[in-house]
Amino acid sequence: MQQNINIKNKKARFEFELLDQFTAGIVLSGTEIKSIRLGKASIAEGFCEFNDRGELFIINMQVDEYTHGSHYNHKPKASRKLLLNKRELKKLEKEVKASGLTIIPLTLFVNDRGLAKLNIALAKGKKLYDKRETIKDRDNKRDLDRIKKSFNK
């Protein structure tokens, strides 16, 4: 079993401009947490939304079935409830409804107490020209690092 579970959403920072970040707990069943501890999860296509009662759920998060589970195994793409303070939930719900922002998952990790946590961010979608700017900045930084490395030798 792996000691340090840290599942990332690599496309999130490229596709979205992150405005505010939160750490939320996740309501999981027994076989779900066992699969996550084995690193068998993906949050790449995931997003968060509120239900009619003001509760926050993560939709489209893939948690593979536990290999040693019986017929009590979980559904891989089920929506899972996120746990936040009331104040944080109200703030997020107000921002999403007022300005049309999105809540996306950034990283899924298991803390030192063995609980699964999810870093989520309030995000605004980037336009095509913003993505090009990000690519250009990344390439310039890479070229600068190469020049520095060759200059130091």
C-alpha positions as CSV (number, residue, x, y, z in Angstrom):
1,M,0.0,0.0,0.0
2,Q,1.3,3.5,-0.8
3,Q,2.0,5.8,2.0
4,N,1.5,9.2,0.3
5,I,-1.7,9.4,-1.8
6,N,-1.9,12.6,-3.9
7,I,-4.1,12.4,-7.0
8,K,-4.0,15.6,-9.1
9,N,-6.1,17.2,-11.7
10,K,-3.3,18.4,-14.0
11,K,-5.6,20.1,-16.5
12,A,-7.3,22.3,-13.9
13,R,-4.6,25.1,-13.8
14,F,-4.4,25.2,-17.6
15,E,-8.2,25.2,-18.3
16,F,-9.3,27.5,-15.4
17,E,-8.2,30.6,-13.6
18,L,-8.3,29.7,-9.9
19,L,-9.8,32.4,-7.6
20,D,-10.2,30.8,-4.2
21,Q,-9.2,27.4,-2.7
22,F,-10.8,25.2,0.0
23,T,-10.1,21.8,1.6
24,A,-13.2,19.6,1.9
25,G,-13.8,16.2,3.4
26,I,-15.6,13.5,1.3
27,V,-18.3,11.1,2.5
28,L,-17.2,7.7,1.3
29,S,-18.1,4.1,1.9
30,G,-15.7,1.4,3.0
31,T,-14.7,0.1,-0.4
32,E,-14.3,3.6,-1.8
33,I,-11.7,4.7,0.8
34,K,-9.8,1.4,0.3
35,S,-9.6,2.1,-3.5
36,I,-8.4,5.7,-2.9
37,R,-5.7,4.5,-0.5
38,L,-4.5,2.2,-3.2
39,G,-4.4,5.2,-5.6
40,K,-7.2,3.9,-7.9
41,A,-9.1,7.2,-8.3
42,S,-9.2,10.0,-10.9
43,I,-10.6,13.6,-10.6
44,A,-9.7,14.7,-14.1
45,E,-13.3,15.0,-15.4
46,G,-14.8,15.9,-12.0
47,F,-16.7,19.1,-11.1
48,C,-18.7,20.2,-8.1
49,E,-22.3,21.4,-7.9
50,F,-25.0,22.2,-5.3
51,N,-28.2,20.2,-4.9
52,D,-31.5,21.8,-4.0
53,R,-30.8,21.6,-0.2
54,G,-27.5,23.6,-0.5
55,E,-25.2,20.5,-0.1
56,L,-22.1,20.3,-2.3
57,F,-21.4,17.2,-4.3
58,I,-18.6,16.1,-6.6
59,I,-19.8,14.7,-9.8
60,N,-17.9,12.5,-12.3
61,M,-15.1,11.5,-9.9
62,Q,-13.9,8.1,-10.9
63,V,-13.1,5.7,-8.0
64,D,-12.3,2.2,-9.3
65,E,-14.0,-0.7,-7.7
66,Y,-12.1,-2.3,-4.9
67,T,-10.5,-5.6,-6.1
68,H,-11.2,-7.6,-2.9
69,G,-14.8,-6.2,-2.5
70,S,-17.8,-8.5,-2.7
71,H,-21.2,-7.6,-4.0
72,Y,-21.2,-4.7,-1.6
73,N,-18.8,-2.8,-3.9
74,H,-19.5,0.8,-4.7
75,K,-20.4,2.5,-8.1
76,P,-17.3,3.9,-9.8
77,K,-18.9,7.2,-11.0
78,A,-21.3,7.9,-8.1
79,S,-21.7,11.5,-6.9
80,R,-20.1,12.0,-3.5
81,K,-21.0,14.6,-0.8
82,L,-18.3,17.1,0.2
83,L,-18.0,18.4,3.7
84,L,-17.4,22.1,4.3
85,N,-18.4,24.7,7.0
86,K,-21.8,26.4,6.5
87,R,-20.0,29.7,6.0
88,E,-17.8,28.3,3.2
89,L,-20.8,26.6,1.6
90,K,-22.8,29.8,1.6
91,K,-19.9,31.8,0.1
92,L,-19.4,29.2,-2.6
93,E,-23.1,28.9,-3.5
94,K,-23.4,32.7,-3.7
95,E,-20.4,33.1,-6.0
96,V,-21.5,30.3,-8.3
97,K,-25.1,31.6,-8.6
98,A,-24.1,35.3,-8.9
99,S,-21.2,35.3,-11.3
100,G,-21.4,31.9,-13.1
101,L,-18.1,30.5,-11.7
102,T,-17.3,26.8,-11.4
103,I,-16.1,24.7,-8.6
104,I,-13.4,22.2,-9.7
105,P,-11.3,19.6,-7.8
106,L,-7.6,20.2,-7.7
107,T,-6.1,17.4,-5.6
108,L,-7.4,14.3,-3.8
109,F,-5.2,13.2,-0.8
110,V,-5.3,11.1,2.3
111,N,-4.3,13.1,5.4
112,D,-2.2,11.7,8.3
113,R,-5.3,10.5,10.1
114,G,-6.2,8.3,7.1
115,L,-9.2,10.5,5.9
116,A,-9.7,11.4,2.3
117,K,-9.7,15.1,1.6
118,L,-10.2,17.1,-1.6
119,N,-8.7,20.5,-2.5
120,I,-11.3,22.4,-4.5
121,A,-11.2,25.8,-6.2
122,L,-13.6,28.4,-7.2
123,A,-12.6,28.9,-10.8
124,K,-13.3,30.9,-14.0
125,G,-12.9,29.3,-17.4
126,K,-10.0,30.6,-19.5
127,K,-10.4,31.8,-23.0
128,L,-8.3,30.5,-25.9
129,Y,-6.0,33.5,-25.9
130,D,-5.4,33.1,-22.1
131,K,-4.4,29.4,-22.7
132,R,-2.0,30.5,-25.5
133,E,-0.5,33.1,-23.0
134,T,0.0,30.3,-20.4
135,I,1.8,28.1,-23.0
136,K,4.0,31.0,-24.1
137,D,5.0,31.8,-20.5
138,R,5.7,28.1,-19.7
139,D,8.0,27.8,-22.8
140,N,9.8,31.0,-22.0
141,K,10.5,29.8,-18.5
142,R,11.8,26.5,-19.7
143,D,14.1,28.3,-22.2
144,L,15.4,30.6,-19.5
145,D,16.1,27.7,-17.2
146,R,18.1,26.0,-20.0
147,I,20.1,29.1,-20.6
148,K,20.8,29.5,-16.8
149,K,21.8,25.8,-16.5
150,S,24.2,26.0,-19.5
151,F,25.6,29.3,-18.2
152,N,26.4,27.9,-14.8
153,K,28.5,25.1,-16.2
